Amino acid sequence: MYGQDAPSQDALLLTPSSKDSNILQCHGTPVYQYDVIIVGGGVAGAALAYALGKDGRRVLMIERDLSEPDRFMGELLQPGGIEYLKQLHLESTLDGIDGRVIYGALTLVGEGQRLQRYPNRPDSGRPYCAIGFHHGRFVNNLRRAATELSTVTARQGVVSALIEEPGRGRVLGVSYIPSDSVPRDTVGNTGNLPGPLPAFAPLTVLANGGLSKFQRSYLPRLPTCNSCTYAITLRDCELPVPNHSCLVMSKLAPVVIYPISSHETRALVIVPHHVRKMYDNDIRRYLMEKVVPDIPETIRSKFIEGVEASSLRFMPNLYLPPSRCAHNGLLFLGDAFSTRHPVTGGGMTVALGDVVLLKQLLSPQVVPSLDDTRVVAARLRVFHWKRKLWSSAITILAQVYIQIMENQGDPDFSILGFALAEYFKLGGTASSTPVGLIGGVYTNPLLLLYHMNAVVIYGFYRFLISSDSPRTFIGNICRALSALWAGYNLVLPLVWAQLF
Ligand SMILES: Cc1cc2nc3c(=O)[nH]c(=O)nc-3n(C[C@H](O)[C@H](O)[C@H](O)COP(=O)(O)OP(=O)(O)OC[C@H]3O[C@@H](n4cnc5c(N)ncnc54)[C@H](O)[C@@H]3O)c2cc1C
């Protein structure tokens, strides 16, 4: 219920749920002060606040810390993400952040190297490009764009619980502990720090990141994690190919290096949990002993300087396939909803693509009032299925890529790595289409299917003809079949988890 005719909020009683400390039950009918409450003002939350606010929806965005984030995740936006920003009319958020254009990637494996570029645009023939930047500067611009709209209210605070209808029904809003200046009428004149405040809206969007505590209460799946990413900053470093990221296949796991400003280059070192254990958490020693020798000589000294100077911050690499939240009035978005390995830098692109789709599906022409539970639920069902079409390719490729790279010591995975490398060597679309899929430029899942099968056929053919005698040929057939089995065991569960 909206507006003046509704009973006063004072008549409401909020009681903790006996089963779940993340949930409050609301006795009485609340007044909706907003159309949408968005929890989290990261890439997903801020972009959605802007998109819905622009459509005239009254949005409350609650963010734990509204100052410029100092994080090393989300520093490379793929070309697909840039296109989504354009569709949201948010491309200006990439201005003034000292971003660096990236046209492709140089992959270094032992002595070999391979340069892969994003495909060309069909209209102008000019290449698609990604952009590297400081995550915090970009997010700041997104938040500014959202809060400049009169329809969007941003509050700094932590959402501590969701408010539900009794009987675990519809989500009616959130309870949050504000940490910014609180209007007098909401806390009274006591002068005390405010306790939790309720806020009500017919739709609550949880965009509070991959470690959202609400996943446990509302989603059938939870994130898993078997590696971390460590961040190193390289100062004034010339990459082997300018305006191209550099992927180094180190002995135990890959390192991704790309520019994030005119003077800074980011190196992200992926460290599987078993390696961390092997080195007794002494990551600096691991970096110096195992990673540094694989870093190209031209940038090795900068890398070492970076390792010595950095405080070695790290983040967990989460994997969470998307799943539908069965509760009316609630939607998960961004990393809270689904995550993939960061090695291919696809997270922000998926989040922005989801925002574009949500804006279309919830447009006021189609859904005049978000209070219409039945219509909103139907639109969110469409969202859940439609997004799979394009987001699955980005996620599947990220997971397949990292598994192959992390397991090069395994005979099956080393054959899969060989097949992939041989296929990419063909060049042309064999190289640019997979990069286009990773970059979110191509969104047709059939392209993924086609290229995966082509890798198997061509890569395994190359593997078999590399046999130097009939005897090794027979042995190689057995090895190829075993690798094929490992490949399908890797891919099919990923496809299943993304699609169902
Ligand atoms: C190491 C690493 C590197 C990555 N590199 C890339 C990359 O190069 N390119 C790319 O596209 N993606 C990358 N990603 C993924 C990308 O960072 C995420 O997909 C993206 O940031 C998701 O945005 P989000 O808004 O969903 O979540 P987040 O960016 O995590 O934002 C969540 C927000 O919610 C707030 N919040 C949390 N809890 C609460 C609460 N209870 N109340 C109020 N506010 C709350 C947080 O303060 C935060 O601001 C990387 C990820 C990792 C781990």
The ligand as a Tripos MOL2 file, in Angstrom:
@<TRIPOS>MOLECULE
LIG
   53    58     1     0     0
SMALL
NO_CHARGES

@<TRIPOS>ATOM
      1 C1         39.7170  -10.6390   -7.5750 C.3       1 LIG1
      2 C2         38.5910  -10.2480   -8.4610 C.ar      1 LIG1
      3 C3         38.8390   -9.5730   -9.6450 C.ar      1 LIG1
      4 C4         37.7930   -9.2250  -10.4760 C.ar      1 LIG1
      5 N1         38.0600   -8.5950  -11.6450 N.ar      1 LIG1
      6 C5         37.0470   -8.2840  -12.4840 C.ar      1 LIG1
      7 C6         37.3000   -7.6190  -13.7110 C.ar      1 LIG1
      8 O1         38.4280   -7.2940  -14.0420 O.2       1 LIG1
      9 N2         36.2320   -7.3440  -14.5070 N.ar      1 LIG1
     10 C7         34.9520   -7.6590  -14.1570 C.ar      1 LIG1
     11 O2         34.0280   -7.3880  -14.9240 O.2       1 LIG1
     12 N3         34.7000   -8.2710  -13.0030 N.ar      1 LIG1
     13 C8         35.7000   -8.5840  -12.1500 C.ar      1 LIG1
     14 N4         35.4240   -9.1770  -10.9560 N.ar      1 LIG1
     15 C9         34.0300   -9.3810  -10.5920 C.3       1 LIG1
     16 C10        33.3990   -8.0320  -10.2260 C.3       1 LIG1
     17 O3         34.2010   -7.3570   -9.3080 O.3       1 LIG1
     18 C11        32.0150   -8.2530   -9.6800 C.3       1 LIG1
     19 O4         31.2870   -9.0460  -10.5790 O.3       1 LIG1
     20 C12        31.2800   -6.9350   -9.4850 C.3       1 LIG1
     21 O5         32.0050   -6.0860   -8.6420 O.3       1 LIG1
     22 C13        29.9140   -7.2480   -8.8990 C.3       1 LIG1
     23 O6         29.2830   -6.0830   -8.5300 O.3       1 LIG1
     24 P1         28.1450   -6.1180   -7.4250 P.3       1 LIG1
     25 O7         27.5760   -4.7420   -7.4160 O.co2     1 LIG1
     26 O8         27.2570   -7.2680   -7.6250 O.co2     1 LIG1
     27 O9         28.8980   -6.4270   -6.0470 O.3       1 LIG1
     28 P2         29.9810   -5.5790   -5.3040 P.3       1 LIG1
     29 O10        30.8290   -4.8260   -6.2310 O.co2     1 LIG1
     30 O11        30.6330   -6.5120   -4.3490 O.co2     1 LIG1
     31 O12        29.1180   -4.5000   -4.4820 O.3       1 LIG1
     32 C14        28.3420   -4.8680   -3.3780 C.3       1 LIG1
     33 C15        28.1020   -3.6220   -2.5400 C.3       1 LIG1
     34 O13        27.1910   -3.9410   -1.4850 O.3       1 LIG1
     35 C16        27.6200   -3.3330   -0.2880 C.3       1 LIG1
     36 N5         27.0650   -4.1170    0.8110 N.ar      1 LIG1
     37 C17        27.4040   -5.3940    1.1570 C.ar      1 LIG1
     38 N6         26.6280   -5.8050    2.1810 N.ar      1 LIG1
     39 C18        25.8030   -4.7670    2.4820 C.ar      1 LIG1
     40 C19        24.7860   -4.5950    3.4420 C.ar      1 LIG1
     41 N7         24.4330   -5.5810    4.3120 N.pl3     1 LIG1
     42 N8         24.1400   -3.4120    3.5060 N.ar      1 LIG1
     43 C20        24.4540   -2.4190    2.6420 C.ar      1 LIG1
     44 N9         25.4110   -2.5330    1.6960 N.ar      1 LIG1
     45 C21        26.0690   -3.6950    1.6160 C.ar      1 LIG1
     46 C22        29.1370   -3.3500   -0.3770 C.3       1 LIG1
     47 O14        29.6920   -2.3320    0.4270 O.3       1 LIG1
     48 C23        29.3780   -3.1210   -1.8690 C.3       1 LIG1
     49 O15        29.5380   -1.7630   -2.1830 O.3       1 LIG1
     50 C24        36.4530   -9.5490  -10.1160 C.ar      1 LIG1
     51 C25        36.2110  -10.2330   -8.9240 C.ar      1 LIG1
     52 C26        37.2540  -10.5920   -8.1060 C.ar      1 LIG1
     53 C27        36.9700  -11.3650   -6.8420 C.3       1 LIG1
@<TRIPOS>BOND
     1     1     2 1
     2     2     3 ar
     3     2    52 ar
     4     3     4 ar
     5     4     5 ar
     6     4    50 ar
     7     5     6 ar
     8     6     7 ar
     9     6    13 1
    10     7     8 2
    11     7     9 ar
    12     9    10 ar
    13    10    11 2
    14    10    12 ar
    15    12    13 ar
    16    13    14 ar
    17    14    15 1
    18    14    50 ar
    19    15    16 1
    20    16    17 1
    21    16    18 1
    22    18    19 1
    23    18    20 1
    24    20    21 1
    25    20    22 1
    26    22    23 1
    27    23    24 1
    28    24    25 2
    29    24    26 1
    30    24    27 1
    31    27    28 1
    32    28    29 2
    33    28    30 1
    34    28    31 1
    35    31    32 1
    36    32    33 1
    37    33    34 1
    38    33    48 1
    39    34    35 1
    40    35    36 1
    41    35    46 1
    42    36    37 ar
    43    36    45 ar
    44    37    38 ar
    45    38    39 ar
    46    39    40 ar
    47    39    45 ar
    48    40    41 1
    49    40    42 ar
    50    42    43 ar
    51    43    44 ar
    52    44    45 ar
    53    46    47 1
    54    46    48 1
    55    48    49 1
    56    50    51 ar
    57    51    52 ar
    58    52    53 1
@<TRIPOS>SUBSTRUCTURE
     1 LIG1         1 GROUP 0 **** ****
